[in-house]
Amino acid sequence: MAKINEEIDTLALAELDAGQVFSGKASGRMVQGFEAASSFTPCLDSEYLFHESSRDVVVWFMDSSDPIYLFGPSGSGKTSLIKQLAAKLNYPVFEITGHSRLEFPEMIGHLTVEKGSMEFQYGPLALAMKYGGLFLLNEIDIIDPATAAGLNGILDGEPLCIPENSGEIIHPHPMFRFAATANSNGAADETGLYQGIVRQNLAFMDRFWLCEIGYPTPEAEIELLSRKAKNLPKNIRKKMVEYANSVRKLFMGEASGNLTDTIEVTFSTRTLIRWADLTIRFQPLARQGIQPVTYALDRALGYRASRETRTVLHELAQRIFPVESVENKS
């Protein structure tokens, strides 16, 4: 633990050109980051595609302000967006995933035995506050509202007191940032799809800057598949995105034509990438008369649905993929 603390404590701050960092073009507007990455800095994904919602988070990073709360459907890229922007700034990220029994010690830390003596081990929130970094609390709308309300002082910029560590007081580092992700906007789940989500305290939610993260545009997802699934033909990648958006419309009850029933599953960008990847991996099945696209579809999404919905998914696939061709060409 001492080595970890020493590594983070020696990180040097840096003034970076925001335009150069986020778009590759100098803008003259500066943003604070770190000179070098640490073991807590997320790896930069060269294939990651930033979409429109990223500008809100970029603005948030550029100025110390209220904590940010990103919400949106599963697999829309909330966590990856935060991490990839943090990676561009060499920001250390201290991450934890919320659950219904989450308690403060998991975030702050606890006493542990080190070389025969009791020593306090800092949790992700304490590390971010003490040394400067981003505390990322995923699935925040699943935690108990009473536990969440215990964060109110931290969200307001107040110091953290750790009674278990001889009453240590941690004043928030100037580089401390607090980000949360969730499937709901804190007012409970309206769709009934996300089990365990609870309505959060209004005073707690009032402390956040909210940012809704939707799915990327069709053009952006086509570009994403061109990076993630280069071995798929261009027309198949385009049809996959068309299919994903048709499923989303069915889920929302916005479809037209004969397929108008609402369904209980939807197509996340994460599932879309998985589908493309599995289609490539199952390509040899074509020699056995098995269609790789529909075979991979069940394993990426269909088996999560009811039998009735799976039938709808297959009917839709037959419309969009009347003749499959997944030869290894582009």
C-alpha positions in Angstrom: 0.0 0.0 0.0 2.9 2.4 0.8 4.3 1.9 -2.8 0.8 2.8 -4.2 0.5 5.9 -2.1 4.1 7.0 -3.1 3.4 6.5 -6.8 0.2 8.6 -6.7 1.7 11.2 -4.5 4.6 11.9 -6.9 2.4 12.5 -9.9 3.3 15.9 -11.5 0.5 18.2 -12.6 0.5 19.6 -16.1 -1.3 22.4 -18.0 -2.5 20.9 -21.3 -4.1 22.4 -24.4 -7.7 21.1 -24.3 -8.1 21.2 -28.1 -4.8 19.4 -28.7 -5.7 16.7 -26.1 -9.3 16.0 -27.2 -9.4 16.8 -30.9 -5.7 17.1 -32.0 -6.1 20.8 -32.8 -4.6 23.5 -30.5 -7.3 25.7 -29.1 -5.5 27.9 -26.5 -7.9 26.7 -23.8 -6.1 24.9 -21.0 -7.1 21.9 -19.0 -5.3 20.4 -16.0 -4.0 16.9 -16.2 -0.9 15.0 -15.3 2.5 14.8 -17.0 2.5 11.0 -17.1 0.2 8.1 -16.6 0.2 5.9 -13.5 -0.8 2.4 -12.8 -4.3 3.8 -12.1 -4.7 5.6 -15.4 -6.9 3.8 -17.8 -5.3 2.5 -21.0 -6.0 4.7 -24.0 -8.0 2.8 -26.7 -6.8 4.0 -30.1 -10.0 2.6 -31.7 -12.4 4.3 -29.2 -14.9 6.6 -31.0 -16.0 9.7 -29.0 -19.6 10.8 -29.8 -21.6 14.0 -29.1 -22.1 13.4 -25.4 -18.4 13.5 -24.8 -18.3 17.3 -25.2 -20.3 17.7 -21.9 -17.8 15.6 -20.0 -14.9 17.5 -21.7 -16.3 20.7 -20.4 -16.7 19.2 -17.0 -13.1 18.1 -16.9 -11.9 21.5 -17.9 -13.2 23.2 -14.8 -13.5 22.1 -11.2 -17.2 22.1 -10.6 -20.1 20.0 -9.4 -19.7 16.2 -9.5 -21.1 14.7 -12.7 -23.8 12.0 -13.0 -23.9 10.1 -16.4 -27.1 8.1 -17.1 -28.3 6.2 -20.0 -29.1 2.7 -21.3 -26.9 -0.3 -20.6 -23.9 -0.5 -23.0 -24.1 3.1 -24.2 -20.6 3.8 -23.1 -20.9 5.8 -19.9 -18.0 4.3 -18.1 -15.8 4.0 -21.1 -16.4 7.6 -22.0 -15.2 8.8 -18.6 -12.2 6.5 -18.6 -11.1 7.4 -22.1 -11.3 11.1 -21.5 -9.4 10.5 -18.2 -6.8 8.5 -20.1 -6.1 11.5 -22.4 -5.3 13.6 -19.4 -3.3 10.9 -17.6 -5.8 11.1 -14.8 -5.7 8.2 -12.2 -9.2 6.7 -11.9 -10.3 5.0 -8.7 -13.3 2.9 -9.5 -16.0 1.0 -7.6 -19.3 -0.6 -8.6 -22.3 0.1 -6.5 -24.6 -2.6 -5.1 -27.5 -2.7 -2.6 -25.2 -3.5 0.4 -22.5 -1.1 -0.4 -21.2 0.6 2.8 -18.9 3.5 3.4 -15.8 1.4 4.4 -15.7 0.0 0.8 -15.3 3.5 -0.5 -13.2 5.0 2.3 -11.0 2.1 3.4 -10.5 -0.2 6.4 -7.9 -1.4 8.9 -5.8 -4.3 7.8 -2.8 -6.3 9.2 0.5 -5.4 7.6 3.7 -7.1 8.8 2.1 -7.9 12.2 0.6 -4.5 12.9 -2.6 -2.7 12.1 -2.5 -0.3 9.2 -5.2 1.6 7.5 -5.7 0.8 3.8 -7.3 3.7 1.9 -10.3 2.9 -0.3 -10.9 4.4 -3.8 -12.7 7.5 -2.6 -10.1 8.3 0.1 -7.2 7.8 -2.5 -8.9 10.1 -5.0 -9.5 12.8 -2.4 -6.0 12.6 -0.8 -3.8 12.4 -3.8 -5.9 13.8 -6.6 -7.7 11.7 -9.1 -11.2 10.7 -10.3 -13.4 8.7 -8.1 -15.8 6.7 -10.4 -18.9 5.2 -8.8 -20.7 3.0 -11.3 -24.3 1.8 -10.8 -24.9 4.6 -8.3 -28.7 4.2 -8.6 -28.5 0.7 -7.1 -27.0 1.7 -3.8 -29.2 2.4 -0.7 -30.3 6.0 -0.6 -29.2 6.3 3.0 -25.7 5.3 2.0 -25.8 7.7 -1.0 -26.9 10.5 1.3 -23.8 10.0 3.4 -21.8 11.3 0.4 -23.5 14.7 0.5 -20.7 16.4 2.3 -18.1 15.0 -0.1 -20.2 16.2 -3.1 -20.3 19.6 -1.5 -16.5 19.8 -1.3 -16.2 19.2 2.4 -13.3 17.2 3.9 -13.5 13.5 4.7 -13.0 12.4 8.3 -11.8 8.8 8.8 -12.3 7.8 12.5 -10.8 4.4 11.9 -7.4 6.1 11.0 -7.1 8.1 14.2 -9.6 10.7 13.0 -7.6 11.6 9.9 -9.0 14.6 8.0 -8.6 14.5 4.2 -9.2 17.8 2.5 -10.1 17.3 -1.2 -7.1 17.6 -3.5 -7.5 20.3 -6.2 -7.5 17.5 -8.8 -10.1 15.4 -7.1 -13.1 14.7 -9.3 -16.3 12.7 -8.6 -18.2 11.0 -11.4 -21.1 8.5 -11.2 -22.8 6.4 -13.8 -26.3 4.9 -13.8 -29.0 3.5 -16.0 -31.6 5.8 -14.5 -31.7 9.6 -13.8 -32.1 8.9 -10.1 -35.9 8.8 -10.2 -36.1 5.0 -10.4 -36.4 2.8 -13.5 -39.3 3.6 -15.8 -38.7 0.7 -18.1 -38.7 -2.2 -15.6 -35.6 -3.6 -17.2 -33.0 -2.8 -14.6 -33.6 -4.8 -11.5 -32.4 -3.3 -8.2 -32.6 0.4 -9.2 -34.1 2.6 -6.5 -35.2 6.2 -6.4 -32.5 8.3 -4.9 -32.9 11.2 -2.4 -33.8 14.5 -4.2 -31.2 16.4 -2.1 -28.5 13.9 -3.1 -29.4 14.2 -6.8 -29.5 18.0 -6.6 -25.7 18.0 -6.0 -24.9 16.6 -9.5 -24.5 17.9 -13.0 -26.5 15.4 -15.0 -25.4 14.2 -18.5 -27.5 11.8 -20.5 -25.6 9.3 -22.7 -27.5 7.8 -25.5 -26.5 5.4 -28.2 -24.2 6.8 -30.9 -25.7 7.9 -34.3 -25.9 5.2 -37.0 -23.0 6.9 -38.8 -20.9 6.7 -35.6 -21.7 3.1 -35.0 -20.9 2.2 -38.6 -17.5 3.9 -38.1 -17.1 2.0 -34.8 -17.7 -1.3 -36.5 -15.3 -0.5 -39.2 -12.6 -0.2 -36.5 -13.8 -3.2 -34.3 -14.8 -5.6 -37.1 -12.6 -4.8 -40.1 -13.0 -8.3 -41.5 -16.8 -8.0 -42.0 -18.0 -6.6 -45.3 -19.0 -3.0 -45.3 -22.6 -3.8 -46.3 -23.0 -6.3 -43.4 -21.7 -3.8 -40.9 -24.2 -1.2 -42.2 -27.0 -3.7 -41.9 -26.0 -4.7 -38.4 -26.4 -1.0 -37.3 -29.7 -0.8 -39.1 -30.9 -4.0 -37.3 -29.7 -2.6 -33.9 -31.7 0.6 -34.4 -34.8 -1.4 -35.5 -34.6 -3.5 -32.3 -34.3 -0.3 -30.2 -37.4 1.1 -31.9 -39.3 -2.2 -31.1 -38.1 -1.9 -27.5 -39.4 1.7 -27.3 -42.7 0.8 -29.1 -41.8 3.1 -31.9 -41.5 0.6 -34.8 -43.8 0.8 -37.8 -45.1 -1.8 -40.2 -46.0 -5.4 -39.2 -43.4 -5.7 -36.5 -45.1 -3.3 -34.0 -44.9 -5.4 -30.8 -42.8 -4.0 -28.0 -40.1 -6.3 -26.7 -38.2 -6.7 -23.5 -34.6 -6.5 -24.7 -32.7 -3.8 -26.5 -29.5 -3.5 -28.5 -26.6 -1.7 -26.8 -23.5 -0.6 -28.6 -21.7 -3.2 -26.5 -24.0 -5.9 -27.8 -23.5 -4.7 -31.3 -19.8 -5.0 -31.1 -20.1 -8.5 -29.5 -22.5 -9.5 -32.4 -20.0 -8.4 -35.0 -17.1 -10.2 -33.3 -19.1 -13.4 -32.9 -20.2 -13.3 -36.6 -16.5 -13.2 -37.6 -15.6 -16.0 -35.2 -18.5 -18.2 -36.3 -17.9 -17.6 -40.0 -16.7 -21.2 -40.7 -20.2 -22.4 -39.9 -21.3 -21.1 -43.3 -19.7 -24.1 -44.9 -22.1 -26.3 -42.9 -25.1 -24.3 -44.1 -25.5 -22.3 -40.9 -25.8 -18.6 -41.2 -23.1 -16.9 -39.0 -25.0 -13.6 -38.6 -28.2 -15.2 -37.1 -26.2 -17.8 -35.2 -24.1 -15.1 -33.6 -27.2 -12.9 -33.0 -28.7 -15.5 -30.6 -25.5 -15.7 -28.6 -25.1 -11.9 -28.5 -28.7 -11.0 -27.6 -31.5 -13.5 -28.6 -31.0 -16.0 -25.8 -31.6 -13.2 -23.3 -35.1 -12.8 -24.7 -38.3 -14.8 -24.4 -39.2 -17.3 -27.1 -41.8 -14.9 -28.5 -39.3 -12.1 -28.7 -36.7 -14.3 -30.2 -39.1 -15.1 -33.0 -39.6 -11.4 -33.6 -35.8 -10.9 -33.6 -35.4 -13.7 -36.2 -38.2 -12.3 -38.4 -36.6 -8.9 -38.3 -33.2 -10.4 -39.2 -34.7 -12.2 -42.2 -36.0 -8.8 -43.4 -32.7 -7.0 -43.1 -30.4 -9.9 -44.0 -32.4 -11.7 -46.8 -29.1 -13.2 -48.2 -26.1 -13.4 -45.9 -22.6 -12.9 -47.1 -19.9 -12.8 -44.5 -16.9 -13.8 -46.5 -13.6 -12.5 -45.2 -13.5 -9.3 -47.3 -14.4 -5.7 -46.9 
